[in-house]
Amino acid sequence: MSWAAAAALLATATVATAQTKVPGDPYADDPSGIVADPCPAHPKPADKAAGTIANLHMLTRDHGQLCRYAAANRALTAKPRVVFMGDSITDNWINLAPDFWRDGRVDRGISGQTTSQMLLRFRQDVIDLHPQAVHIMAGTNDVAGNTGAATIETVEGHIQSMAELARANGIKVILASVPPAAAFPWSPDKRPAPQIAALNAWLQAYARRSGATWVDYHPVLATPAGAMREGLASDGVHPTAAGYAAMAPVALDSIRRALGR
């Protein structure tokens, strides 16, 4: 769903939820804003429209989507070796290439997220898991404007903050390039290749001066014009199984460089 479409539905949800109790809303009976469990089990909505309103309502309560991985984080029985923080490109990776997710690699991608949302959940989904390293691949949805307009300096600041938080907690940082894209299906007015190139130039320079491990997926994914190669993405943005197969050895090499083994 595009941000514009979500915003239109959210306006409807705001009116509806101001008048009625939304199933699964932990704040409905206690408006103080402090609750024992902000991530309760959600009853199944009666119909699709009610489900859309409920989901959007919960998103306003949980902008960073900390609830997405709350149960999975509690269920971990061992410290991860590497946590992958990202958006849908990371989120989809475990579905299309499940064999990659072993040897202590943990997927914490959330579809549609921008760097501001990742920063909000960075403590719960990365720091509190005590991994040896974090792989941060972010920026696609910022360029697309998913949570509104932002300057490139703001986006860089969010990524830098995540990296600094990781280092302060003894976690090695792997900074990944923003994957190639010539257009966004959900934001067709954007021409993202130049912005992606500018952001990647900053990421590489920041990785060098901060001591982070830089990993660039463009050599295995991109055309010379900055688009995804034919067959490696389902929509010009999201990798196919073949795309993830191309990314896997690059990712594994970055982990070896970051952790020395």
ABEGO torsion letter per residue (X at the ends): XBAAAAAAAAAAAAAAAAABBBBGBAAAABAAGBBABABBBBBBBABAAAAAAAAAAAAAABAAGAAAAAAAAAABABBBABBBBBBAAAAAAAAABAAABBGGBBBABBBGBBAAAAAAAAAAAAAAAGBABBBBBBGAAAAAGAAEBBBAAAAAAAAAAAAAAAAAAGBBBBBBBBBBBABBAABAABBAAAAAAAAAAAAAAAAAAAGBBBBBAAAAABBAAGBBBBGABAAGABBBAAAAAAAAAAAAAAAAAAAGX
